[in-house]
């Protein structure tokens, strides 16, 4: 093979890889748009980078799919812009939990056997875990290691791994968790 044939081979390979990336991105965006419309999000639009944006009850909402392939399982992430009174993260407790020394401190709750809760304010954590609707949705959504609920400053973020379920279901479960937290706590929109 001469130099021209090698360059043509690399160019064809690049076109193939980019084509596959575009197809996967379009499928993700289509799944997110369908899930957003089913959830009642208004003004649904896709960005260049594969995110879907809209608004719900005056709150700006962003949906995106992360990961997949070598970067771990695909995850549905729903972010609702809402003013939160403090930082809080909740994850499912696993057999081997490694807690890092940064972030909010660990909180002891009635759900210590199932959930790993970190919060700046213990009362805020108890307020969230004291509501049966939130706990019910948490138990249904936090199934795998990367699933979680994250509240900080101006956003509520729910993450659901789509390893064993379809993208649409992962997005719907993330949406259910994030929207339930915003509704139950009555969090105002953040701009």
C-alpha contacts under 8 A as a table, 3 or more apart, distances in Angstrom:
res1	aa1	res2	aa2	distance
1	X	5	X	5.94
1	X	6	X	6.71
2	X	5	X	5.51
2	X	6	X	6.52
3	X	6	X	5.19
3	X	7	X	6.32
4	X	7	X	5.16
4	X	8	X	6.17
5	X	8	X	5.06
5	X	9	X	6.11
6	X	9	X	5.04
6	X	10	X	6.30
7	X	10	X	5.14
7	X	11	X	6.06
8	X	11	X	4.96
8	X	12	X	6.05
9	X	12	X	5.16
9	X	13	X	6.16
10	X	13	X	4.99
10	X	14	X	6.11
11	X	14	X	5.07
11	X	15	X	6.22
12	X	15	X	5.12
12	X	16	X	6.20
13	X	16	X	5.10
13	X	17	X	6.24
14	X	17	X	5.18
14	X	18	X	6.11
15	X	18	X	5.20
15	X	19	X	5.97
16	X	19	X	5.06
16	X	20	X	6.29
17	X	20	X	5.25
17	X	21	X	6.27
18	X	21	X	5.00
18	X	22	X	6.17
19	X	22	X	5.19
19	X	23	X	6.29
20	X	23	X	5.15
20	X	24	X	6.21
21	X	24	X	5.24
21	X	25	X	6.08
22	X	25	X	5.08
22	X	26	X	6.12
23	X	26	X	5.20
23	X	27	X	6.31
24	X	27	X	5.19
24	X	28	X	6.25
25	X	28	X	5.10
25	X	29	X	6.15
25	X	50	X	6.30
26	X	29	X	5.09
26	X	30	X	6.06
26	X	50	X	7.74
27	X	30	X	5.10
27	X	31	X	6.22
28	X	31	X	5.19
28	X	32	X	6.20
28	X	50	X	7.59
28	X	65	X	6.84
28	X	167	X	7.67
29	X	32	X	5.04
29	X	33	X	6.06
29	X	46	X	6.99
29	X	50	X	5.99
29	X	51	X	7.00
29	X	52	X	6.88
30	X	33	X	5.17
30	X	34	X	6.24
31	X	34	X	5.26
31	X	35	X	6.20
31	X	167	X	6.58
31	X	168	X	5.69
32	X	35	X	5.10
32	X	36	X	5.96
32	X	52	X	6.61
32	X	63	X	6.71
32	X	64	X	7.25
32	X	167	X	7.94
32	X	168	X	6.87
32	X	171	X	6.96
33	X	36	X	5.03
33	X	37	X	6.14
33	X	44	X	6.78
33	X	45	X	7.64
33	X	46	X	7.85
33	X	52	X	6.66
34	X	37	X	5.29
34	X	38	X	6.23
34	X	168	X	7.65
35	X	38	X	5.11
35	X	39	X	6.17
35	X	168	X	5.84
35	X	171	X	6.50
35	X	172	X	6.23
36	X	39	X	5.08
36	X	40	X	6.48
36	X	41	X	5.43
36	X	44	X	7.07
36	X	63	X	7.96
37	X	40	X	5.24
37	X	41	X	5.60
37	X	42	X	7.30
37	X	44	X	7.25
38	X	41	X	7.62
39	X	172	X	7.49
39	X	175	X	7.56
40	X	56	X	7.11
41	X	44	X	6.63
41	X	54	X	5.94
41	X	55	X	5.54
41	X	56	X	5.04
41	X	61	X	7.88
42	X	54	X	5.56
42	X	55	X	5.24
42	X	56	X	6.22
43	X	53	X	7.61
43	X	54	X	4.88
43	X	55	X	6.37
44	X	52	X	6.63
44	X	53	X	5.62
44	X	54	X	4.51
44	X	55	X	7.57
45	X	52	X	5.55
45	X	53	X	5.42
45	X	54	X	6.46
46	X	50	X	6.36
46	X	51	X	5.61
46	X	52	X	4.36
46	X	53	X	6.25
47	X	50	X	5.58
47	X	51	X	5.30
47	X	52	X	6.23
47	X	53	X	7.49
48	X	51	X	7.41
50	X	64	X	6.88
50	X	65	X	8.00
51	X	62	X	6.77
51	X	63	X	5.82
51	X	64	X	4.83
51	X	65	X	7.64
52	X	62	X	5.71
52	X	63	X	5.08
52	X	64	X	6.38
53	X	60	X	7.41
53	X	61	X	5.66
53	X	62	X	4.58
53	X	63	X	6.39
54	X	60	X	6.01
54	X	61	X	5.27
54	X	62	X	6.67
55	X	58	X	6.10
55	X	59	X	5.42
55	X	60	X	4.46
55	X	61	X	5.27
56	X	59	X	5.17
56	X	60	X	6.53
56	X	61	X	6.76
58	X	189	X	6.35
59	X	80	X	6.34
59	X	81	X	5.66
59	X	82	X	6.65
59	X	188	X	7.87
59	X	189	X	4.90
59	X	190	X	7.09
60	X	80	X	6.02
60	X	81	X	5.42
60	X	189	X	7.56
60	X	191	X	7.97
61	X	78	X	7.28
61	X	79	X	5.70
61	X	80	X	4.62
61	X	81	X	6.36
62	X	78	X	5.90
62	X	79	X	5.15
62	X	80	X	6.60
63	X	76	X	7.43
63	X	77	X	5.80
63	X	78	X	4.68
63	X	79	X	6.44
63	X	171	X	7.87
64	X	76	X	6.10
64	X	77	X	5.36
64	X	78	X	6.71
65	X	74	X	6.66
65	X	75	X	5.54
65	X	76	X	4.73
65	X	77	X	6.10
66	X	74	X	5.64
66	X	75	X	5.11
66	X	76	X	6.53
66	X	77	X	7.31
67	X	70	X	7.78
67	X	71	X	5.14
67	X	72	X	5.60
67	X	73	X	5.78
67	X	74	X	4.58
67	X	75	X	6.19
68	X	71	X	5.70
68	X	72	X	5.39
68	X	73	X	4.70
68	X	74	X	4.15
68	X	75	X	7.60
69	X	72	X	6.03
69	X	73	X	6.72
69	X	74	X	7.66
73	X	161	X	6.60
73	X	162	X	6.96
73	X	163	X	5.83
74	X	161	X	5.96
74	X	162	X	5.60
74	X	163	X	6.52
75	X	159	X	6.48
75	X	160	X	5.52
75	X	161	X	4.25
75	X	162	X	5.63
75	X	170	X	7.54
76	X	159	X	5.63
76	X	160	X	5.23
76	X	161	X	6.23
76	X	162	X	6.95
76	X	167	X	7.16
76	X	170	X	5.77
76	X	171	X	5.23
76	X	174	X	6.76
77	X	157	X	6.84
77	X	158	X	5.78
77	X	159	X	4.55
77	X	160	X	6.67
77	X	171	X	7.06
77	X	174	X	6.54
78	X	157	X	5.63
78	X	158	X	5.38
78	X	159	X	6.60
78	X	171	X	7.24
78	X	174	X	5.89
78	X	175	X	5.94
78	X	178	X	6.98
79	X	155	X	6.35
79	X	156	X	5.55
79	X	157	X	4.44
79	X	158	X	6.66
79	X	178	X	7.32
80	X	155	X	5.55
80	X	156	X	5.21
80	X	157	X	6.58
80	X	178	X	6.98
80	X	179	X	7.66
81	X	154	X	5.67
81	X	155	X	4.39
81	X	156	X	6.45
81	X	189	X	5.90
81	X	190	X	5.13
81	X	191	X	7.02
82	X	154	X	5.14
82	X	155	X	4.94
82	X	156	X	6.40
82	X	182	X	7.31
82	X	187	X	5.79
82	X	188	X	5.55
82	X	189	X	4.35
82	X	190	X	4.53
82	X	191	X	7.99
83	X	153	X	6.00
83	X	154	X	4.52
83	X	155	X	6.45
83	X	187	X	5.97
83	X	188	X	5.73
83	X	189	X	6.07
83	X	190	X	5.09
84	X	87	X	7.44
84	X	151	X	6.50
84	X	152	X	5.97
84	X	153	X	5.29
84	X	154	X	5.93
84	X	155	X	6.87
84	X	156	X	7.64
84	X	187	X	6.62
85	X	124	X	7.88
85	X	152	X	7.87
85	X	153	X	7.11
86	X	119	X	7.46
86	X	120	X	6.32
86	X	121	X	6.85
86	X	124	X	7.42
86	X	151	X	7.24
86	X	152	X	5.94
86	X	153	X	6.50
87	X	104	X	6.79
87	X	119	X	5.57
87	X	120	X	5.70
87	X	121	X	7.78
87	X	150	X	7.64
87	X	151	X	5.44
87	X	152	X	4.35
87	X	153	X	6.82
88	X	104	X	7.01
88	X	117	X	7.32
88	X	118	X	5.59
88	X	119	X	4.23
88	X	120	X	6.74
88	X	125	X	7.06
88	X	149	X	7.93
88	X	150	X	5.83
88	X	151	X	5.08
88	X	152	X	6.48
89	X	104	X	8.00
89	X	117	X	5.89
89	X	118	X	5.21
89	X	119	X	6.46
89	X	148	X	7.15
89	X	149	X	5.58
89	X	150	X	4.44
89	X	151	X	6.33
90	X	115	X	6.55
90	X	116	X	5.63
90	X	117	X	4.64
90	X	118	X	6.49
90	X	148	X	5.64
90	X	149	X	5.16
90	X	150	X	6.58
91	X	115	X	5.70
91	X	116	X	5.17
91	X	117	X	6.72
91	X	142	X	6.64
91	X	145	X	7.41
91	X	146	X	7.73
91	X	147	X	6.40
91	X	148	X	4.70
91	X	149	X	6.73
92	X	114	X	6.00
92	X	115	X	4.60
92	X	116	X	5.92
92	X	142	X	5.68
92	X	143	X	6.68
92	X	144	X	6.99
92	X	145	X	6.53
92	X	147	X	7.25
92	X	148	X	7.25
93	X	97	X	6.76
93	X	112	X	7.88
93	X	113	X	6.92
93	X	114	X	5.22
93	X	115	X	4.82
93	X	116	X	5.29
93	X	145	X	7.95
94	X	97	X	5.68
94	X	145	X	7.05
100	X	103	X	7.80
102	X	105	X	7.92
103	X	118	X	7.79
104	X	118	X	5.31
104	X	119	X	4.93
104	X	120	X	5.19
105	X	118	X	5.29
105	X	119	X	5.83
105	X	120	X	6.36
106	X	116	X	7.58
106	X	117	X	5.93
106	X	118	X	4.31
106	X	119	X	6.56
107	X	117	X	5.64
107	X	118	X	5.51
107	X	119	X	6.47
107	X	122	X	6.40
107	X	125	X	7.80
108	X	112	X	6.37
108	X	117	X	7.42
109	X	112	X	5.51
109	X	117	X	7.65
109	X	126	X	7.18
111	X	114	X	5.54
111	X	115	X	5.66
112	X	115	X	5.39
112	X	116	X	6.38
112	X	117	X	7.81
117	X	125	X	7.55
119	X	122	X	6.34
119	X	124	X	7.57
119	X	125	X	6.34
121	X	124	X	5.33
121	X	125	X	6.62
122	X	125	X	5.11
122	X	126	X	6.20
123	X	126	X	5.00
123	X	127	X	6.03
124	X	127	X	5.01
124	X	128	X	6.41
125	X	128	X	5.29
125	X	129	X	6.18
126	X	129	X	5.06
126	X	130	X	5.55
127	X	130	X	5.10
127	X	131	X	6.85
128	X	131	X	5.86
128	X	134	X	6.80
128	X	135	X	7.88
128	X	181	X	7.71
128	X	185	X	7.75
129	X	132	X	7.39
129	X	134	X	6.84
129	X	135	X	5.92
130	X	135	X	7.67
131	X	134	X	5.55
131	X	135	X	6.39
132	X	135	X	5.09
132	X	136	X	5.98
133	X	136	X	5.16
133	X	137	X	6.33
133	X	180	X	7.57
134	X	137	X	5.24
134	X	138	X	6.00
134	X	177	X	7.27
134	X	180	X	6.43
134	X	181	X	6.35
134	X	184	X	7.76
135	X	138	X	4.91
135	X	139	X	6.12
136	X	139	X	5.34
136	X	140	X	6.44
137	X	140	X	5.07
137	X	141	X	6.04
137	X	176	X	7.16
137	X	177	X	5.78
137	X	180	X	7.88
138	X	141	X	5.18
138	X	142	X	5.70
138	X	177	X	6.58
139	X	142	X	5.66
139	X	143	X	7.34
140	X	143	X	6.97
140	X	173	X	7.91
141	X	147	X	7.26
141	X	160	X	6.56
141	X	173	X	5.90
141	X	174	X	6.94
141	X	177	X	7.09
142	X	147	X	5.13
142	X	148	X	6.03
142	X	160	X	7.03
143	X	147	X	6.51
144	X	147	X	5.49
144	X	160	X	7.91
144	X	161	X	6.78
146	X	159	X	7.37
146	X	160	X	7.22
146	X	161	X	6.50
147	X	158	X	7.62
147	X	159	X	5.04
147	X	160	X	4.70
147	X	161	X	5.94
148	X	158	X	5.82
148	X	159	X	5.20
148	X	160	X	6.93
149	X	156	X	7.49
149	X	157	X	5.83
149	X	158	X	4.62
149	X	159	X	6.52
149	X	177	X	7.84
149	X	178	X	7.65
150	X	156	X	5.97
150	X	157	X	5.04
150	X	158	X	6.39
151	X	154	X	7.91
151	X	155	X	5.99
151	X	156	X	4.64
151	X	157	X	6.29
152	X	155	X	5.83
152	X	156	X	6.81
154	X	190	X	5.56
154	X	191	X	7.83
155	X	190	X	7.44
156	X	178	X	6.19
156	X	182	X	7.58
157	X	178	X	6.36
158	X	174	X	5.13
158	X	175	X	7.18
158	X	177	X	6.42
158	X	178	X	5.51
159	X	174	X	5.68
160	X	170	X	5.54
160	X	171	X	7.20
160	X	173	X	6.96
160	X	174	X	5.66
161	X	164	X	7.95
161	X	170	X	6.51
162	X	165	X	5.05
162	X	166	X	6.02
162	X	167	X	5.84
162	X	169	X	7.88
162	X	170	X	5.45
163	X	166	X	7.85
165	X	169	X	6.44
165	X	170	X	6.63
166	X	169	X	5.34
166	X	170	X	6.35
167	X	170	X	5.10
167	X	171	X	6.15
168	X	171	X	5.18
168	X	172	X	6.07
169	X	172	X	4.95
169	X	173	X	6.09
170	X	173	X	5.20
170	X	174	X	6.19
171	X	174	X	5.12
171	X	175	X	6.01
172	X	175	X	5.02
172	X	176	X	6.05
173	X	176	X	5.00
173	X	177	X	6.32
174	X	177	X	5.30
174	X	178	X	6.23
175	X	178	X	5.25
175	X	179	X	5.85
176	X	179	X	5.42
176	X	180	X	5.90
177	X	180	X	5.27
177	X	181	X	6.30
178	X	181	X	5.35
178	X	182	X	6.37
179	X	182	X	5.10
179	X	183	X	6.04
180	X	183	X	5.14
180	X	184	X	5.90
181	X	184	X	5.34
181	X	185	X	5.95
182	X	185	X	5.46
182	X	186	X	5.69
182	X	187	X	5.29
183	X	186	X	5.03
183	X	187	X	6.95
